[in-house]
Amino acid sequence: MADSLPQGGTSPRILRSETVLVLALSLGASGVSALISFVGSLTKEGGLKHQAANLNASHAPGRPWLDLAWQLFGIATALVPVALVAHLLFRERGTGLRTLGLDRTRPWSDLGRGVLIAAGIGSAGLAFYLVARAVGGNLTVVPESLPGVWWKYPVLVLSALQNAVLEEVIVVGYLLRRLGQLGWTPMAALVAGSVLRGSYHLYQGVGGFVGNMVMGVVFVLLYRRWQRVGPLVVAHALLDIGAFVGYALLAGKVSWLPTM
């Protein structure tokens, strides 16, 4: 996948501004928000593990239809930066997200690779979280606290898919492409993408930051090998579906899963 500057005279200055704006509208802003949240947790009485990081919560308790509307609105608006990236890449090469390897040309390959990645990272990630929380380096992550209504599980799956598409398109595919076009070395781009991924998980604590930064390194290396974000989207979606739905099914029923 070429990292040359786009045709049509787009300058490095414009690409830098574009990249900053895309991040400011999406996961860069989330990183700043997570840092502020983490500082608040650190300065609050009691250890981190006695505080909760809620991922999928109700927006209108006791009003399920309004709650559903807010859930779907949040999922849809979170994907607007992905639509912006698709637009920018279409103007650049006329192929949109196909430039990053997010298309239907290799569905079974993407699915198989994604399943293998999820299987490898999932168990290690859960073990790391449990250890980080036990030593006081992580908040108690509450993947979902939605009411027991008919749309609960569909919304959790949609939320997982949204997270996967947003993060892998922007933090891996788009960011690496732009940094390469701007002359960053492969190592510098890897570090930048991995730190960014860790930063917007900092609201979970030090464990969330470190664990996701390591995951970022793995995903960048796999993307460079395969030149496709498709398998990464599949893996990320499976990991989040497992976390969200698994927590909904197991919370309070097994002793090893921390709850608040």
N, C-alpha and C positions, 0 to 999 in steps of 0.2 A: 504494500500500500504506500503510494508516494507521499512524501511529506514536503513536496515543493510548494512554493507560494501559489495561491490561486491565480488563474489567468485573469486578465482584465485590469491589471495594475493595482490590485489591492496591496496596500503598503503594510509593513510590519506594525506600524503605529495603529492602523485601523484594526488589524487582527488582535493586537493587545487590548484595545478598547472593547472590541467585541467580546473577547474572552472574559474580561473583567465584568462586563455587563451581564453575560449569561450566568456567571457564577454568583453575582450579586442578586440575581433574580431567583436563584435556586439554592444549591448546596453550599455555596460560600456564605450566604446569609445564615443558613442553618448552622454552619460551623461557629459563627459569632454568637448566635443564640445559644448553642450548646455550651460554649465557654462561659457565658454569663450564668446559665443555669447551674453549671458545675461549681462556679465560685459561690453561688447562693447555697448550694448543698454543703460545700466545705465549711462555710461560716455559720451553718445552722447547728443548733445543739443536737448532740447525738451523732453516732457514726453513720457512714454512708449506707451501710447495709440495713439500717433501720429506717431509711427513706426509700420512697418508691419512684421509679421512672415509668410512667404510664404511656404506652404506645398507641393503643386504640381504645379511646374512652368515649363515653356518651357525650353528645353535644346538646341534648335536650332531654334530660332524664324525665321519665314518665310520659313523654310525648313521642311515641315510636315513629310515626310518620314524619314528623318534623326532624327527628333525629336522623332518619334515613336520608332525608333531603340534604341535611348538612354533611353526612358522611360521603354521599355521592358527589356533592359539590367540592368537598375537600380533595377527593381523589382526582376529579377532573381538572381542577385548577392546578394541582401539583404537577400535572403532565404538560402544562403550557410551555415551560422551558424546553421540553423535548420537542414539541412542535416548532419552537423557534429554532432549535438546532437543525431540525430537518429542513426548515426553510433556508437557513444559511448554507447548508451543505448542498441543497438543490441549486441554489444560485451559483455555487462554486463549481460543481461538477455535473449538475443535472441528474443526480442519482439519489439525493436525499440520504436517508439512513442506510441505504444499501452500501454507501461509502464505508460505513463502519461495520458492515457485516450483520446488519439486522434486517433480514428479509426471509423469504420462504424458499430459497434456493436449496438449502441443505437441512430440512427439518429433522430428519432422523439422526443425522450426525450431531446437530446442535443439541437435540434432546438427550442422546446417549452420553455425550460429553458432559452436559449439564448435570445429569443424574450422578455420574461418577464424581464430579467436583463436590456436589452437595453431600454425597455420602462421606467423602473424605473430610470435608470441613465441618459438617454438622456435629459429629460426635466430639471432635477435638474442641470445637467452639463451645459446646455445652459444658464440657469438663473444665475449660479455662474460666468460663463465667462462674461456675460453682466455686472454684478455688479462689478467684479474685474476690468474690463476695465474702467468702469465709474469712479471708485475711483483712477484710475491711476496705478493700480498694474499689468496690463497686456498689452502686445502689441495687436494691432489689428490683429487677426488671419485671414489670407486669405487662406482658404482651397484649393483653386485652382485658377490658372490663365493661364490655357491652352488655346490654340487657338480653335476657333469653327470649328474643323474638325471632320470627321466621327468617329475617334477613341477616341475622348475625354472621353465619358462616359464609354466605356469598360476599358480604362486605369485607370480611377478613381476607378472603382469597383475592378480591379486587385490590385491597390495600397492599397485599404482598406483591402483586403484579405491578402496581404503580411504583412501589419502592424499587423493584428490580429494574424496570425500564428507565426510570429517572436516574438512578445512580450509575448504572453501567453505561448508558449512552453518554452521560455528561462527564463522569469522573474518569472513565476509562477511554471510550472511543473518541469523544470530542476533544477532551482536554489533551490527551496524548497527541492527537493530530495537530492541534493548534500549537502546542509547545514544540513539537518537531519542526513545524513550519517557521517558528520564531527562532530556531537555532539552538534550542536547549539540547543538552546531551541526553542520551537514553537514561543514564543514571539519575540525572537531575529531574527529569520528567517522572521517573518511577517514584522518587522520593516525594515530589510535589503531590502526585496523585494519591499516594498512600497516606501521607499526612493529612491531606484534605479528607479522605474517607474516614480516618480516625477522628478528625476534629468534630465532624457533625454527629458523632456518637459519644462525644465527651460528656453529654448530659447523663449518661449511664454510669460514669465514673472512669477511673484510670483503666480498669479492665476493659471497658467498652472501647476506649481509645486505642489501647495497645492491640487488642484482639482484632479490631477492624483494620488497623494499620497493617498488620501482618497479612490479613486477608487481601488487602489492597495490593501488596507486593505479589502475592500469588496470582491474582487476577490480571495484573499488568503483564506478568511474564507469560501467562497463558494467551492473553490477547495478542501479544507480539508473535507468539508461535503460530497461532491459528488465523490471525488477522480477522477475527469475527467476535462481536460482542454477543451474538446469539447464544452460545453456550453459557456465557456468564449470566445473561438474563434468566435463562432457565434455572441455573444453579441457585441464583439469588432468590428467585421466586419460590423454589422448592424449600429453601432454608427458612424463608419467612412464613410460608404456609405451614411448615412443620412447627415453627415456634408459636404462631398465633393460634392455629387450630389445636395443636398439641396442648398448649396451656389451657385453652378453653375446656378441653376434655379431661385433663389430668389435675388441674389445680385443686388442692384440697383433698385429693384422692390418693396421692402418693407422698411419701415422707421426704423424698429427696428433692422435690421441687419447691423452692422457696416461694412463699406468698406473703402478701401484706393484709 
